[in-house]
Structure formats: structure tokens, C-alpha cells
Amino acid sequence: MCRTNVIERALNAEISAGRMPGAVVGILRGGETVYLEAFGYRDPVARTPMTTDTLFWLASMTKPVVTAGALKLYERGLLILDTPVGELLPALADRQVGGAPAHRQPTVLDLLRHTSGMVEGMLGSSPVHELYTEAIGDGMTSFTGEEFVERLVPLPLLHQPGEVWHYGWGLDLVGQIIEGITGRRLGDYLREQVFEPVGMNDTAFGVSDENRFARALDPTAIPDLSRARFDSGGAGLVGTAPDYLRFIGALLGYGELLHRKTREFMTTDQLPPGTDESWLRRMEPGYGFGLGVAVRRGVAGGPTAGSPGEFTWAGAGGTYWWADPAEDLGVVFLTHAPDQTRRYFPLIRALVLQSLD
């Protein structure tokens, strides 16, 4: 690595300008951590310095972790991915589109790749979107897992399963499926099957240590995670940069979390030809979608430099990561600045990629 001083200058400038409270950046190369630095403040009011072991709300960076947990069951023959969701969560059998039975029922694979039709309502303004918003809101609710599922029961699908990519509640439902198969709470299952094998010792659902939890410039910008009554497979994890770097390394093939063919399956574009990808292009231009992660299709087509085959999925609170197998590279960037995600995600990519030797 070289030219990492550019990262320091740029992030310190953001902190000085009052746009960012603080951040942690970690870079993995060849399975080894080659850069791990903290910037600014863990608590900008108390002026508590940021440290590399600071806890952040991972938000939707939870989804790839839960995907890996589901694929552990797949590898053991306990979860068949083309199983209709209604066979595993009977309350969600017999889904309808526009008042008529769906052409086929959504499957676990649809949940993992966001093609189920059970969508995040706040991303649109159609009557169906409004129904999902009324039922679930932003997903950070005080419902139990059973209540969360029940809220979805009367709602129609926005589209026919498999025909449209639209961000939705798939990974929250996958978490409930994992609990049904294993008879265990999702966090306990992930602790045994993912966190401990990978070495993610500080990762858990909810805030385990308030003193180490990063504060945003606006105290209301990060939701109150203490109100959660179930382990949200879509957005509930809290963790550190070193922990997530270890997870990225596992997806790049360091360690034995998943078999190489399973990793290949997860991190390869799984959207069939003809899929309506207009929603995905709004969120990640130039990317397709694997299982729980967006997958870059080429050097062209996106707003930043990168490699075909790299994969990623960000968090709404300001957290971001990507893995680039071609460069044997993994990067994690953690901050609590949700209003600046459009600025910081391309910025950190540019800063890291210019630093490569």
C-alpha cells in the first residue's frame, strides 16, 4: 500500500467541515489487514476520539452476513433455495399480485436476490408501496418476528416473483426462516456458525456496549436499536471495522466459512435475463445482484473505478464495504453520517483505489 496519506487528509477535511463526526477505514490485501485507522470522534459532543474498535450500526450490511448464515444451511442440505416461502413460513403462502394468484410463489432465492415482490414501501409511491409503508414503515419496529411476518400477510406482491428487482424485506424473512429451521434465535445461530468461526467477536444484534457506540452529528439520525424485539436479518447488526474485515476476508476465500462453490454462487450475478432492473440501476448503477450482495458487471457503467466481479452492499447509516477478488482487496468504511452516503461511498472508493500499488 502507498499514498494512504490522501485518505487521512480527505477524511480529516470532512470532519473539520462538520459533515462527518468520525470514521474507521480498514483495508484487506491478500487476506491481511494492511490499513486500519480511526478518524475524528466517536462522540462529537463529548469529543471522545474515534477508535478502531468503535461499534457502528451496520444496517443493511447485515444482509450479506445473514445470507452467509442461510448458505451454511444450504450446504448441509437443510435449506433448498427454490423452496416456496410459504412452505417455510406458512402465513405467507398463496401470495397474490393485483388480486389474482401469483404466476408462481416467491422462493427463498427470490428473498435473497430481492425479486420476491415483498418490497420496502418507502422506496416508492404506488398504492402497494403505501400498504407496505403502513404495515412495516422503515423496518425498525417494536414488532416480534411473528408479528413482523403477520403484518405482511394481507399485502399483495408489487410484481410477479422473479420478474423485477426491488429492494425489500427478503433478508428479514430469511432470518425468520433460519430460526424456524434451527429452532434458535438468529443471533445465537449466527454466533455459532458465522461470528465465532470468522472471529467477529464484537458483532451482535443491538448495541452491546453503549460506551463504544459511535454517535452521529444529529442524535436522531440513527434509530433507537433498543426497541427491536427480534433479530432483524435485514438491518439489525452492530459491529466493528476489524470484525467486518474478517467477514470480507472469508468471502474472498480466507478461512473456511463457506465452500468455494457456495461463495461463487453467492457473489455471482443471479438475475435472470429479462429481469426488470430499473430499481437496481437507481441504487447501484453498473451492478447486477447475487445473493445478498450487488455484483459489478464491468469496469464501465458505474460512477466509480472498479473491477468486474467485485461485490458489495452498503448500510443506510453511512457504513460501506466492498470486496474485489481481482485485486485481492477488501475495504470497510464505517461512519454514522446517513445524510452523506451519496458523497462518501464514491469518495472512499476513489481514496482507497488511488492508494493501491
Phi, psi and omega in degrees: 000146174210170177059025177287346177297337177294323177299313181299313182297316184293315182289322177296327177293321178296320179293316180296328180282355178079020179265342185220134177286319182176173183200162171233134178237131176231141180231132180247133176220126181062030179081001181244142175285115183255351180204128176208108185223147176250144183228144172073223193233135169291320176232105185290338178282311179281351181061035175283125184296145173291144175231160184289346178261016178294144179269138177231149170290117182280342178052233186287356168292352170295325189301313177298326180293315179293325175302314178299320177297318178295321181290337171297321176291321176302316181296333181268003180076016182264350180219111177266124194285341177266016175290130175301139182304323182296340176284336182257329174235085188305332179298338183257022174286161172059050176292148181238155174232120178060033177085001179235154178304140177299151179302324169212161180276145177297146182249173175301320178301320176299320178298318184288333183248011176062045176237022186277334186094352175267098199253163172281111189296331185287358178267003180204176185235011178291164176304324179291317175304317182297324178296318180292323178295317179297324184280321190240332186066225181271005177092341179273082190243172174261014177290152165285170177300317179296320179293323178301312179298315182298328178295334180275343188304312184280357188273140175284161170286147177289327184211169177295137180304135176086351187265337185223137169273123176210124181306135184203203189264021185303315185284333171297320179288325175299320176301320178291325176295317177301316179297322179294321181288318187269340185071021183231156173296144185304316181298323178292319178297313181295325178302316183283319190265339183235302189298309183293315178299325183275335184094028180270072190284342183253010183260134181197167172279125183085173184272114182278337183213101182301329182292337181258001184276130182289141178257144176275164175299321175259111184302337181271358185287334179254130184294159176283102185286346182289343181280349182294133179249000172218161181280105184286110179291348179266333189199018191265349188282148172237136182197187184244165178296314179301321178299312184290329174300321178296322178295317177301316178301321178296322178289336176275358174104007177267120188095189188230040181295309180228150175297152184301325180289327177291317177299318178299318179298313182296321191255018174250142180305122183250009181278123182294153174304139180092352177298134174287112185251019185300323178293320179295320180297330177291324185270318183219076180300136180091002184243148163262201181216132176265232176248105180079356182221147169279145185234124182288133184269334181192176177291322180276164172103346180240173183273000183226162172292159179169187184237144170303136178093353176289157184221156191194164159193129190265175178242145185295338181281352181119005181270147187206150175203160166205158177235135182235096181300326182297327179261000185051049191233138170226140183224138172231139180226116183240126173209165171246085179214068188298335180279357184242015186298321180295336178275315192277329183296310176291330180297312183292328176298314180297318182295318182288314185295327177290341183274350184289144175272000000 
